[in-house]
Amino acid sequence: MRARLCFRSRRARLTTLVAIATAASTLAPAIATSQVDEVRVRLSGYNQHGFGFQSRASVVDALPLMGNIAGSERLGVFQALGRLGVRQNDRVRHSLDLAVDIVTSASADALDAVSSASRVNEAATIEGRTFVDVTDNDHLTFNLGYHIEETLKSGHGNISYVRDLAQDNATIGASFGLVVDFFDPITPYGFDLGFVRRATVNANLGASQILSPTTIAYLAYGLTYQVGTLQQTWNAVPLDNFDRAAELFPRTRLRHAATLTLAQRIPITRTTLRGSYRLYRDDFDVTAHTFALTAFQELGERVVLELGYRLHDQTAVSFWTQEAPSDVVTRGAFRSADSDLSAFRAHQASIGLRFVLSGNGEARGEESVDVRYLRYARSTGLHVDLFSIGYAREF
Amino acid sequence: MVRTGMKRARFLRIFVALAIISVQAGCVVVPAYKREHVGHATMRGSVDPLLTSADRKLHTSREAASGGDARPAGGGCGCSN
């Protein structure tokens, strides 16, 4: 048995070595002939304030503001993002994205409320993409990614196809994606009940069309179906007997979203205006309308001013409550007190400056540094201040 | 309830009308030599992919609605949105 195991192990080792050698011999010429196509780095810092009924954190601090049941949603996030793009040959490009979030939370997290164990959380995502120009008019993109955070491990993959039409005046495209999440279903009282999972399947259709020498329109529709444990199990729902229950969602969710975007270049003033509208609807009875307008104004040859405004309006999920009857647990009724799923209106304003270090602002070959400030404020009282600095170099 | 349904239908009609107008207007073919302005960096679908990604995360972890941007609506984060 031992000899057999040893043989199997040797065979496995040999197989692995052969696989590595084959992969290396295949990839080596590709790597040798590849050249860096794109480098991007972005550092962001968020500061969030607010109160929500799902949170058990800092309840005493919330007393004067929201009554005796809303907890703090205070949150700080430091985020680092990076992208490296490589061109393998005339038809194949690759990119690798890395994102790291460090979250300081006194917030809606049960572990914080119960043990303070997660006052600082780390999350990381790695995502690789391959872009293949199958013909001059047909383009395929494959991407695979992995995400890990305190209680969650998640993998995702996506394949998309885009076809150029009408002498490159229009494109049509379709994509299909899958996300699988595994996480610890921690209760609002800090108990860990093992691992649960959920799956998200997504299909998209998209089109773009040049409408004039200065105008482009983009149209996209996405259908998403989710199945599994969809609630954030550690979110609390206040009960009318002053106790707390865990959230409970239906096990499936069907979501539709359609977005229309128009981009208009005004050559005389060297301005670009982009406007978009998204209509969203799902079977949790959420209907949302999102409008966004961004203006890019060139100030001389090397500076671009970016001004943005976004309005988001949503209805609540049908089972949202800020105080559920105490028999809700025994009845197994769906419930959520998460402020993110309540009815609200959010306004966002942003201002940014991009400094072009080299290149001429055309499609590629630009090196730039940008700074940006964003303020996001919800009618529920939650607000976020975000500062961001980025560097980009395209070759 | 009926009023909500009518409102929803009106929004859908407006959205579909805008989409049709966009496609109809797009029947004109702009030759390559006249596409200097539409090729400008600020006219792309995503001006800075990392900025788009950071914004997306800000919104998807705070709002019940997402998607319509060739990405899944939900999944991949420790949130129930």
Boltz contact constraints between the chains, C-beta under 6 A:
constraints:
  - contact:
      token1: [A, 40]
      token2: [B, 50]
      max_distance: 6.0
  - contact:
      token1: [A, 42]
      token2: [B, 50]
      max_distance: 6.0
  - contact:
      token1: [A, 44]
      token2: [B, 54]
      max_distance: 6.0
  - contact:
      token1: [A, 81]
      token2: [B, 50]
      max_distance: 6.0
  - contact:
      token1: [A, 83]
      token2: [B, 50]
      max_distance: 6.0
  - contact:
      token1: [A, 147]
      token2: [B, 76]
      max_distance: 6.0
  - contact:
      token1: [A, 149]
      token2: [B, 78]
      max_distance: 6.0
  - contact:
      token1: [A, 151]
      token2: [B, 78]
      max_distance: 6.0
  - contact:
      token1: [A, 152]
      token2: [B, 78]
      max_distance: 6.0
  - contact:
      token1: [A, 154]
      token2: [B, 76]
      max_distance: 6.0
  - contact:
      token1: [A, 156]
      token2: [B, 76]
      max_distance: 6.0
  - contact:
      token1: [A, 166]
      token2: [B, 29]
      max_distance: 6.0
  - contact:
      token1: [A, 167]
      token2: [B, 29]
      max_distance: 6.0
  - contact:
      token1: [A, 169]
      token2: [B, 29]
      max_distance: 6.0
  - contact:
      token1: [A, 169]
      token2: [B, 30]
      max_distance: 6.0
  - contact:
      token1: [A, 175]
      token2: [B, 70]
      max_distance: 6.0
  - contact:
      token1: [A, 177]
      token2: [B, 72]
      max_distance: 6.0
  - contact:
      token1: [A, 179]
      token2: [B, 72]
      max_distance: 6.0
  - contact:
      token1: [A, 179]
      token2: [B, 75]
      max_distance: 6.0
  - contact:
      token1: [A, 179]
      token2: [B, 76]
      max_distance: 6.0
  - contact:
      token1: [A, 181]
      token2: [B, 75]
      max_distance: 6.0
  - contact:
      token1: [A, 200]
      token2: [B, 72]
      max_distance: 6.0
  - contact:
      token1: [A, 200]
      token2: [B, 74]
      max_distance: 6.0
  - contact:
      token1: [A, 200]
      token2: [B, 75]
      max_distance: 6.0
  - contact:
      token1: [A, 202]
      token2: [B, 72]
      max_distance: 6.0
  - contact:
      token1: [A, 204]
      token2: [B, 70]
      max_distance: 6.0
  - contact:
      token1: [A, 206]
      token2: [B, 70]
      max_distance: 6.0
  - contact:
      token1: [A, 209]
      token2: [B, 26]
      max_distance: 6.0
  - contact:
      token1: [A, 210]
      token2: [B, 30]
      max_distance: 6.0
  - contact:
      token1: [A, 210]
      token2: [B, 38]
      max_distance: 6.0
  - contact:
      token1: [A, 211]
      token2: [B, 25]
      max_distance: 6.0
  - contact:
      token1: [A, 211]
      token2: [B, 26]
      max_distance: 6.0
  - contact:
      token1: [A, 213]
      token2: [B, 30]
      max_distance: 6.0
  - contact:
      token1: [A, 213]
      token2: [B, 34]
      max_distance: 6.0
  - contact:
      token1: [A, 213]
      token2: [B, 37]
      max_distance: 6.0
  - contact:
      token1: [A, 214]
      token2: [B, 37]
      max_distance: 6.0
  - contact:
      token1: [A, 216]
      token2: [B, 38]
      max_distance: 6.0
  - contact:
      token1: [A, 216]
      token2: [B, 43]
      max_distance: 6.0
  - contact:
      token1: [A, 217]
      token2: [B, 22]
      max_distance: 6.0
  - contact:
      token1: [A, 218]
      token2: [B, 45]
      max_distance: 6.0
  - contact:
      token1: [A, 219]
      token2: [B, 19]
      max_distance: 6.0
  - contact:
      token1: [A, 220]
      token2: [B, 68]
      max_distance: 6.0
  - contact:
      token1: [A, 220]
      token2: [B, 70]
      max_distance: 6.0
  - contact:
      token1: [A, 222]
      token2: [B, 67]
      max_distance: 6.0
  - contact:
      token1: [A, 222]
      token2: [B, 68]
      max_distance: 6.0
  - contact:
      token1: [A, 224]
      token2: [B, 67]
      max_distance: 6.0
  - contact:
      token1: [A, 224]
      token2: [B, 72]
      max_distance: 6.0
  - contact:
      token1: [A, 224]
      token2: [B, 73]
      max_distance: 6.0
  - contact:
      token1: [A, 226]
      token2: [B, 74]
      max_distance: 6.0
  - contact:
      token1: [A, 231]
      token2: [B, 80]
      max_distance: 6.0
  - contact:
      token1: [A, 232]
      token2: [B, 79]
      max_distance: 6.0
  - contact:
      token1: [A, 232]
      token2: [B, 80]
      max_distance: 6.0
  - contact:
      token1: [A, 255]
      token2: [B, 67]
      max_distance: 6.0
  - contact:
      token1: [A, 255]
      token2: [B, 73]
      max_distance: 6.0
  - contact:
      token1: [A, 257]
      token2: [B, 67]
      max_distance: 6.0
  - contact:
      token1: [A, 257]
      token2: [B, 68]
      max_distance: 6.0
  - contact:
      token1: [A, 257]
      token2: [B, 73]
      max_distance: 6.0
  - contact:
      token1: [A, 258]
      token2: [B, 68]
      max_distance: 6.0
  - contact:
      token1: [A, 259]
      token2: [B, 68]
      max_distance: 6.0
  - contact:
      token1: [A, 260]
      token2: [B, 18]
      max_distance: 6.0
  - contact:
      token1: [A, 263]
      token2: [B, 43]
      max_distance: 6.0
  - contact:
      token1: [A, 265]
      token2: [B, 37]
      max_distance: 6.0
  - contact:
      token1: [A, 265]
      token2: [B, 40]
      max_distance: 6.0
  - contact:
      token1: [A, 265]
      token2: [B, 43]
      max_distance: 6.0
  - contact:
      token1: [A, 267]
      token2: [B, 37]
      max_distance: 6.0
  - contact:
      token1: [A, 272]
      token2: [B, 42]
      max_distance: 6.0
  - contact:
      token1: [A, 278]
      token2: [B, 68]
      max_distance: 6.0
  - contact:
      token1: [A, 279]
      token2: [B, 15]
      max_distance: 6.0
  - contact:
      token1: [A, 280]
      token2: [B, 65]
      max_distance: 6.0
  - contact:
      token1: [A, 286]
      token2: [B, 64]
      max_distance: 6.0
  - contact:
      token1: [A, 288]
      token2: [B, 65]
      max_distance: 6.0
  - contact:
      token1: [A, 296]
      token2: [B, 42]
      max_distance: 6.0
  - contact:
      token1: [A, 312]
      token2: [B, 63]
      max_distance: 6.0
  - contact:
      token1: [A, 314]
      token2: [B, 64]
      max_distance: 6.0
  - contact:
      token1: [A, 314]
      token2: [B, 65]
      max_distance: 6.0
  - contact:
      token1: [A, 340]
      token2: [B, 62]
      max_distance: 6.0
  - contact:
      token1: [A, 340]
      token2: [B, 81]
      max_distance: 6.0
  - contact:
      token1: [A, 341]
      token2: [B, 64]
      max_distance: 6.0
  - contact:
      token1: [A, 361]
      token2: [B, 41]
      max_distance: 6.0
  - contact:
      token1: [A, 363]
      token2: [B, 39]
      max_distance: 6.0
